[in-house]
Amino acid sequence: MKNKLWVIYVILILVVLSYIMFFMPIKKDENLEKSNVSQEQVYGTLEDMFTMLLKENYEYTYNVLIGTEKYLYEGKKDGNREKGTFTSKDETQSYNNINDFINKNFINPSYIYNLIKNLEYNKDKYDNVRVFNYETKIDNLETEIAIYTDYTSITKITITNIKEQYILNYKNIGFTTID
């Protein structure tokens, strides 16, 4: 009789374990699912990013190549106020307004936005960066414009034609103050 009870007891344990392993529904960890969803980032629209840039509150680095002349501008812009340094060849100087060595339209976000807003574009994505590529004519020159964004803002704009190249890097958009 004792052996029979042991056999029934073992069979009962096996049945319960089998039920638990194969038939009991597995509950998903809802907190884990929510954390994965919240980590997934969504890109803002290019128009919204331009709206922030058009407020003219950012830090910038402009690398400009016109023919063989190289110019570097590093500064801050806060509305109508601007402050930075300009480097050309071996000369470095401070400024409150960018000089006339370059095409000022090409560093003006409003000009760039109005130029591209109705153009067709190709979009590429690399890791966390999107690139909007445009082709147009400026002063009868084939010109390529590329706008680089992260999830929230424009980080770089390049304007290139046969005569000149502008690489406009932006950071701290909306959070810059001039000392």
NULUMBA-585130 format. One line per 5 residues: for each residue x, y, z of C-alpha. Coordinates in Angstrom, 2 decimals. Example, Ala and Ser with C-alpha at 12.3 -4.5 7.8 and 13.67 -1.06 7.14 Angstrom:
<rs>
12.30 -4.50 7.80  13.67 -1.06 7.14
</rs>
This chain:
<rs>
0.00 0.00 0.00  2.83 2.36 0.83  4.40 1.83 -2.57  1.09 2.52 -4.27  0.76 5.84 -2.46
4.29 6.81 -3.49  3.55 6.02 -7.12  0.31 8.05 -7.02  2.14 10.89 -5.27  4.93 10.92 -7.91
2.40 10.79 -10.77  0.45 13.65 -9.24  3.61 15.76 -8.92  4.54 15.01 -12.56  1.06 16.00 -13.75
1.18 19.29 -11.83  4.70 20.08 -13.12  3.66 19.22 -16.68  0.65 21.49 -16.39  2.78 24.34 -15.06
5.42 23.92 -17.75  3.22 23.40 -20.80  -0.26 24.72 -20.19  -0.04 27.59 -17.75  -0.01 30.94 -19.59
3.20 32.92 -19.39  2.65 36.45 -18.11  4.65 39.17 -19.81  6.42 41.73 -17.71  4.40 44.85 -18.54
6.98 47.16 -16.96  9.67 45.76 -19.25  7.46 46.33 -22.30  6.68 49.91 -21.22  10.36 50.71 -20.70
11.21 49.42 -24.18  8.50 51.57 -25.73  9.61 54.68 -23.88  13.20 54.22 -25.07  12.12 54.23 -28.70
12.70 57.78 -29.95  10.80 59.51 -32.71  12.25 62.12 -35.05  10.73 65.59 -35.03  9.66 67.17 -38.30
12.16 69.14 -40.35  9.78 72.09 -40.37  9.65 72.17 -36.55  13.44 71.93 -36.44  13.73 74.90 -38.80
11.26 76.82 -36.64  13.64 76.42 -33.70  16.66 77.37 -35.82  14.86 80.44 -37.20  14.62 81.83 -33.67
18.37 82.45 -34.10  19.45 81.19 -30.73  22.33 78.71 -31.10  26.05 78.08 -31.10  27.71 77.51 -34.45
30.85 76.57 -36.30  30.95 77.51 -39.99  33.68 76.06 -42.20  33.70 77.87 -45.53  35.82 77.12 -48.57
35.65 79.62 -51.44  38.07 78.67 -54.20  41.23 77.98 -52.20  40.43 80.37 -49.34  39.33 78.79 -46.05
37.35 80.64 -43.41  36.32 79.42 -39.97  33.66 81.11 -37.87  32.91 79.97 -34.34  30.37 81.83 -32.30
27.02 82.27 -30.65  23.88 83.90 -31.94  21.07 85.15 -29.74  18.53 86.99 -31.87  20.18 90.11 -33.27
23.22 89.72 -31.02  26.21 87.75 -32.21  29.70 87.11 -30.91  32.48 84.89 -32.16  35.92 84.43 -33.66
36.94 84.42 -37.30  40.00 82.60 -38.65  41.45 83.04 -42.12  44.91 81.78 -43.06  46.99 82.80 -40.03
44.69 85.57 -38.82  42.23 85.18 -35.94  40.00 87.98 -34.75  36.86 88.48 -32.69  33.68 89.83 -34.23
30.17 90.95 -33.42  28.97 90.64 -37.03  30.19 88.22 -39.68  32.31 89.93 -42.34  31.62 90.11 -46.06
34.16 87.50 -47.21  31.38 84.95 -47.58  27.86 84.73 -49.01  25.79 85.70 -45.95  22.66 84.16 -47.49
24.24 80.72 -47.16  24.58 81.10 -43.37  21.07 82.53 -42.96  18.63 79.79 -41.81  15.67 81.73 -43.20
17.25 81.91 -46.67  18.05 78.19 -46.61  14.57 77.25 -45.42  12.86 79.35 -48.10  15.19 77.87 -50.71
14.43 74.22 -49.88  10.87 74.24 -48.55  9.28 73.42 -51.93  12.05 71.23 -53.33  11.99 67.46 -53.68
14.51 65.63 -51.51  16.08 62.26 -50.87  16.28 61.13 -47.29  18.95 58.88 -45.81  19.31 57.57 -42.27
22.52 56.56 -40.50  22.23 55.41 -36.87  20.63 58.42 -35.10  21.14 60.85 -37.99  18.79 61.70 -40.83
20.04 63.49 -43.95  17.77 65.42 -46.32  19.50 65.91 -49.69  18.38 68.64 -52.10  19.59 69.75 -55.52
18.92 73.21 -56.92  20.47 76.03 -58.94  21.80 79.12 -57.20  23.27 81.86 -59.41  23.14 79.38 -62.35
25.33 76.89 -60.47  24.22 73.36 -59.65  24.13 73.34 -55.86  23.69 70.51 -53.40  22.22 71.13 -49.97
22.24 68.50 -47.24  20.48 68.96 -43.91  21.51 66.68 -41.04  19.26 66.17 -38.02  19.26 64.17 -34.83
15.93 63.36 -33.15  15.19 66.92 -32.06  17.18 69.47 -34.07  19.21 70.35 -37.12  22.86 69.63 -36.40
24.49 70.48 -39.71  23.77 72.00 -43.12  26.14 71.70 -46.07  25.87 73.80 -49.22  28.18 72.84 -52.07
28.68 74.00 -55.64  31.63 74.19 -58.01  32.91 77.46 -56.49  32.24 77.14 -52.76  31.41 74.88 -49.88
29.70 75.80 -46.61  29.59 73.43 -43.66  27.33 74.89 -40.98  27.37 73.07 -37.65  24.81 73.94 -34.96
24.45 73.03 -31.30  22.54 74.17 -28.21  19.69 75.42 -30.38  17.34 77.42 -28.19  19.67 77.31 -25.16
22.42 79.81 -25.99  23.17 83.10 -24.30  25.83 85.63 -25.17  27.99 86.64 -22.24
</rs>
